Amino acid sequence: MTARIFALGLSALTFSGSAFAQSNVAEGLWSYQARYMIGPIPAGDRGQYCVGSDMSQSSFDQLFNDINSRCRVTDSETTADGYDFKLQCSGGPDGELDGKLQVGADTAILNATGWTGTASENVPVMLTATAERVASTC
């Protein structure tokens, strides 16, 4: 769950600043770096992601719902400084994340906390990721 969240979550990067349903993702090549903790185990990833026109027309909720067929946004709000969300996954692996995606001109920061495992035996999850648009085309 966690690896797909930062890869697709960070592809939902630039947003117009107003509270529209559309994400207005800027097309192009984005470079991301993520650090996360699953329980006491630190991990990280970095890479690049191409944002195409289909993604640029999607809402933040659609983008996060596309992460995994078992995950759904259960609550979200677009604010002046970003997108707040609650993502729940069930059917393996189970989990829940509360997060915030803050965006600027060609940069973004994603912070989320939650758990994975089962509702009765869960492991804490913390995620921090940043992204920068490095080119207007892929």
C-alpha positions in Angstrom: 0.0 0.0 0.0 2.6 2.6 1.0 4.8 2.5 -2.0 2.0 3.0 -4.4 0.6 5.8 -2.3 3.6 8.0 -2.6 4.2 7.2 -6.3 0.7 8.1 -7.4 0.0 10.6 -4.7 3.0 12.6 -5.7 1.8 12.5 -9.3 -1.2 14.6 -8.2 1.1 17.5 -7.7 0.1 20.9 -8.9 -3.3 22.4 -8.2 -4.8 25.7 -9.1 -5.3 26.9 -5.5 -9.1 27.0 -5.8 -11.4 24.3 -4.5 -12.3 22.7 -7.8 -12.9 18.9 -8.1 -10.2 18.7 -10.8 -6.7 18.3 -9.6 -5.2 20.3 -12.5 -2.1 18.2 -12.4 0.7 19.8 -14.4 1.7 17.4 -17.2 5.4 16.5 -17.5 8.2 14.6 -15.8 8.2 14.7 -12.0 11.1 13.6 -9.8 10.1 12.3 -6.3 11.8 11.2 -3.1 10.0 9.4 -0.3 10.8 8.2 3.2 8.6 6.0 5.2 8.5 4.0 8.4 6.5 0.8 8.7 6.7 0.1 12.4 10.3 0.5 13.4 11.6 -0.2 9.8 12.7 2.8 7.8 12.6 2.6 4.0 12.6 5.0 1.1 12.3 5.3 -2.6 13.1 7.8 -5.3 12.3 8.0 -8.9 10.6 9.8 -11.7 7.0 9.7 -12.8 5.4 10.9 -16.1 2.1 12.7 -15.7 0.1 12.5 -18.9 -3.1 14.3 -20.0 -5.4 11.7 -18.6 -4.0 12.2 -15.1 -4.1 15.9 -15.4 -7.9 15.8 -15.9 -8.5 13.6 -12.8 -9.7 14.7 -9.4 -7.5 14.1 -6.3 -10.0 11.6 -5.1 -9.8 9.7 -8.4 -6.0 9.7 -8.4 -5.9 8.3 -4.8 -8.6 5.8 -5.6 -6.6 4.5 -8.5 -3.7 3.6 -6.2 -5.1 0.2 -5.4 -8.5 -1.4 -6.2 -8.8 -2.2 -2.5 -8.2 1.4 -1.3 -10.7 4.2 -1.3 -10.8 7.8 -0.2 -13.3 7.9 2.6 -13.0 11.6 3.4 -11.3 14.5 1.7 -11.2 18.3 1.5 -9.5 20.7 -0.8 -8.2 23.7 1.1 -6.3 26.8 0.2 -3.0 25.1 1.1 -3.6 21.6 -0.3 -5.6 18.4 -0.2 -6.5 16.6 3.1 -7.5 13.0 2.8 -8.3 9.8 4.6 -7.5 6.6 2.6 -8.8 3.2 3.8 -7.7 -0.2 2.3 -9.2 -3.6 3.0 -8.8 -7.1 1.6 -5.1 -7.3 2.0 -3.2 -5.4 3.0 -5.6 -3.5 5.3 -4.7 -0.1 6.5 -5.6 3.6 6.8 -3.8 6.8 6.1 -4.6 10.4 7.1 -2.6 12.7 4.9 -2.1 16.1 3.4 -0.8 17.0 0.0 0.7 20.5 -0.1 1.5 22.0 -3.5 3.4 24.9 -4.9 4.3 26.0 -8.4 6.3 22.9 -9.5 6.8 21.3 -6.1 4.8 19.2 -3.7 5.0 17.7 -0.2 3.0 14.7 0.9 2.8 13.8 4.6 0.6 10.9 6.0 0.3 8.7 9.1 -1.7 5.6 9.7 -1.5 1.9 10.1 -1.3 -1.3 8.1 -2.0 -4.9 9.1 -5.4 -5.7 10.7 -7.7 -3.5 12.8 -6.8 -5.5 15.9 -3.1 -6.0 15.1 -1.7 -3.1 13.2 1.7 -1.5 12.6 2.1 2.3 12.5 3.0 3.9 9.1 4.5 7.3 8.6 5.2 8.7 5.1 6.9 11.9 3.9 7.5 12.6 0.3 8.5 15.5 -1.9 8.4 16.0 -5.7 9.5 18.5 -8.2 8.5 18.9 -11.8 11.8 18.6 -13.8 10.4 18.9 -17.3 7.2 19.9 -19.1 7.3 16.8 -21.2 8.3 13.2 -20.6 
